[in-house]
Amino acid sequence: MVTRSYRDATAAAKAQWTPEVQEFSEQLNAELRAEVTAQAAIGRELASLRTERHLSQKAVATAAHIQQADLSRIERGLGNPTAETLTRIAGALGARLTIVRDTSAA
């Protein structure tokens, strides 16, 4: 039996895609990359604020009524927190969650 790598199998499948499907895939990939980047930035900001305030993950998680493991994932950009969870974490850090207009976006 002949085997091939996942990379080879996906390359063979992608070679059969129409230009429309290729464009859709590239657009979706860019959106996913942007979302992951944003989640990582939020996590880094929360972790930075927590360390500036000399608070442990456990202390913040307890005050925010979430599990410490969930806070850890969020800080590493691996979680997918709700706005409510982010608001509770911000409150536990003595901060608030706000939305700031990105003036560099077109």
N, C-alpha and C positions, 0 to 999 in steps of 0.2 A: 504494500500500500504506500502510495506517495503522499507525503505530507508537505504542507507549505506553511509559512509563517502567517500570522495574522496580518502583518504589514503587506505581504504579497497578496493575500486574499482581498484585503480592502482596496489595494491599488488596482487589482483586476476589476473589481466591482465599480470603482470610481471611473475607470477608463470607459465604461459603457454609459455613463451619465450624459444626459443632454446638456447643452449650455445653460438652459434655464435651471436645471437641477444643480449644476455646478455653482451658478451664481447664488442660488438660494442657500446652498451649503456654506459658501464663503460668508454670506451675510449673517447667517445663524451663528457661525463660528465666531465672527467678530462681536456679535451681541453677547455671546456667552463669555468671551474673553473680557469684555468690558464689565460684565456683572461680577465676575470672579475678582477682577481688579478692584472694583468698588467695595466688595465684601471684605477683601483683605485690608483695604485702607481704613474701613470702619473699625475692624478688629485691632489694627495697629494703634489707632487713635484711642480706643478704649483702654488698651493695655498701657499705653503711655500715660494716660491720665491716672489710671489706677496706681502705677508705680510712683508717679509724682506725688500722689496723695499718701504714699506709704501704706497702701491697703493690700491685703492678700486677696487672692481670687476667692478664697472661702468666705471672707468677710463681705466682699461685694456680692457674691452669689447669695449669701444668706439674706442680706438686706434687700436684694432684688427679687427674692423668692424664686430663685432658679437653682438648678444643680451646678455645682462647681465645674463639673465636666462640660456642661453646656457653655458656661462662660469661657472655659479654656478653648473650646472649639471656635466660638465666636471670635475670640482674640486672635486665633490663628487663621481666621478667614475661612474656616471650614464649615461654620454653622450657617443656618438660613433663618436668622431670628426675625420675629414679627416686629412691627413698629412698637407694639405694646411691650415686648421684651426689651427692646433697645431703650425705650422710655424709662422702664424700671431700672435698668442698669445705669443709665445716665443719672437718674435720681439718687441711686445708691452712691454714686461718685460725687454727688453735690453739683451736678451739671444738668443741662437740659438738652433734649434732642431738638434740633432745628434743621430746617431745609434752607440752604443758601443757593441763590441763583448763580449758576456758572456762567459768567460773562464771556468766557472764552469759547463757549459752545455757540455754534452758528444758529 
